Amino acid sequence: MKLDALVFDAYGTLFDVHSIVRRCDECWPGKGTPVSALWRAKQLEYTWQRSLMRAYRPFSEVTRDALRYTCDALGLPLSQAHEDELMDEYRRLDTFPDVEPTLKGLSGKRAILSNGSPDMLEPLVTQSGLRFDAVLSVDELKVFKPAPEVYALAAKRLRVEADRVAFVSSNCWDALGAKAFGFRVFWINRGSAPIDRLGVRPDAVLKTLGDLPEVLR
């Protein structure tokens, strides 16, 4: 398969957002998993709502607001110290075990395209040691994925045609947004979830990122 660039989503695809469970458990013993799950769900919900409302705020603010909501909803106290510690934890999320070996085996242009704002995304990528030709944030457009102009940003910055870009995401809504735009799309379905009913389908559904090199041959 001849493609000119590989573009990866960050959160949930390369970086495990639920690696934060450990730190949440330290703040609220026994509550780490429900906190992480609701925090992530509300974080995504806020990005979609803000895009529709045309009321963009940086992902760091959205993430902080989602954490505050989560603690209110679960009846958990949130000190300023815990809030700041958990926000810092988002800047050093674990990579999934298959990420580094998979990326080492891939050639060509590689980029990240993320909802993350630079103040969260740049330290996260730096501490991971992963190398990319570009790390692109929606922040310069002031709208979140899956808005089509976000995917257009990647094609423009990498100077490649949309149908020559392979987009990789573990978030089905993101994968299908990229497919609707015109990318070749590989959905990493780690949880064996059913596909969203949005009228488009990814080019391939993979169980792990480690399956990617095989389908790109």
N, C-alpha and C positions, 0 to 999 in steps of 0.2 A: 504494500500500500504506500503510494508516494504522497507524502505530506511535507509541508515546509516548516511547520512549527507545532510544538506541543504546548498547550496552555492548561494549567492546573488550577482548580479551585484550592483554597488553602484550608479553611476550617471544616473539619470532618473528612477531608480527602487526604491531605498531607499531615495535618495536625489533629490530634485526638482531643476534641473539646471536652470529653468526659474524663480526661486524665486529671481534671480539676477536682474530681470526686474526693481524692485523698485530702486535699486542703480543706474542702468543705466539711469533711468529717472531723477535722481538727477543730473547726469553728463550732460545729453543731454535731456532736457525736451521734452516729447512727442515722443522720439525715443527709449524708453526702449525696447519695444517689438521687433521691427526689429533688433536692436542691439543684443539682446539675441538670436533670432532665427538664424541669420547669424553666430554669434560667435560659437554657438553650432554646426551648420552644418559644418563650416570650421574646427573646432576642430576635429571632427570625420574624415573628409576628410584627414586631415594631418596625423592622426594615420595610416590610410590605406595606404596612399602614402609612408610614411616613412617605414612601414613594407615591402612593395614591393621593395622599393629602398634599403633596408637593411641600412637605415640611421637613426637609432633610436636616439631620443632625449627624455628626461624625459617629462612626461605629463605636468608638470608645464611650461616648455619651449614651448611645442606645444600649450598650452592654451594661453600663452602670445602672441605667433606669430599669432594665430587665431584672437585675439582681435585687434592686430595692423592691420591685413588685413581688418577686419570688418570696422574699422574706416576709412581706406583708401577707401574702396569700397563705403561707405555711405557718404563720404566727411565730416567726423566729426573730429574736433581737439581732439587730445589725449595727455594730459599733463602727465608728469611722475607721478604726484600725483594721477590723476584719474586711470592711469594704475595700480599703486600699490594698490590703494583702491579696485579696482574691482578684482584683483587677491586675495586679502585678503578675499573678499566676497565669493570666491569659497571655502574657508576653513571653512565657516559657513553657508552653504546652508541649507535651511529648509528640514526637512524630510516630506514626504507625510503624510497626517493625518492618513492613515490606517496602517502605518508602526509599530509604537510602540505597539498598541493593538494586532496586528497580531503576532508579534514576541513573545510577552508575552505568547501567547497561543500555541507556538510550542515547542517541546522537541527535544532532540538529538543534535548532533554536528551542529554548525552553523558557517559559514565563509563568508567573502566577498572576491570576486575575481574581481579585478578592473584594468582598464588601468591607474588609478591614480598613480602618483609617491608618495613615502612616505611623501615628504614635503607638499603635498596637502591632501593626504588621511588620514594620522594619526591624524592631528588636527581636521579634519572634523568628523571623527568617535568619537574622544574624546569629542568634544563639544556636540555631539548628545546625549550622555549618553547611546547609544546602546551597547550591550555586545555580543561579538563573540569569538569563540574558536580560530579563526585565521583571520587576515586581510592580504590578499595576493595581492601583486602588480606585474604587469608585468615587473617592473623595473629590477628585478633580471635576467630576461630572455632576456631583450632588444629587445622585439618584442611585438606588440599590439594584442589584440583580433581582429578578430576571429582565430588567428593562433592556431592550435591544441595543440601545446606544452604548451600554456597558461592554457588550461583546464586540461591537464595532470598534471600540477603543483598542482592544487587543489586536485586531487585524490591522488597524491603522498604525499603531506603534511598532508592530513587528514587520510591517510592510509586506504583508502576504494577503492573498485572496481568502475570503471566508471559507470557501470549500477546500482550501489547502491547510486548514487549521484543524488539529485534533484537540478537542476540548475534553478534559477529564474531570469528573466530579462524582462524589459519593452522594450528593444531594440531588434527588430525582427532579425536583422543581427547577434546579439550576441546570442540570443536564438537558432537560426539555426546553428550557428557555434558550440555551445555546443552540439546540437543534432547530428551533423555530427561526432563529436568526440566520442559520446557514452553515454552522460549523459541522464537521464530522465529530460525533460525540460518543464517548465511552463512559457508561455509567458504572461506577464501582458500587455494586449492591451488596455491601458487607452484611446487611441484616436480612437478606432474602425477602425484601419487601415487595408488595405488588407495585406495578408501575402506575403512576398518576395518570388519570384520564384527561389529557390535555390536547389530544388530537395529533400528537407527534410521538415518535419513538426514537430512542437512541440507536446508533448504528450497531452497537454491541453492548451487552450487559455482562459484566465481569464480577466474579466473586471477590477478587482481591486486586490490588494494584499490581501485584506480581504477575498477573495474567496479561498485562498490557503489552510487553514486548512481543509476545507470541502473535497477537492479533495485528500488530503493526508490521509484521514481516511481509 
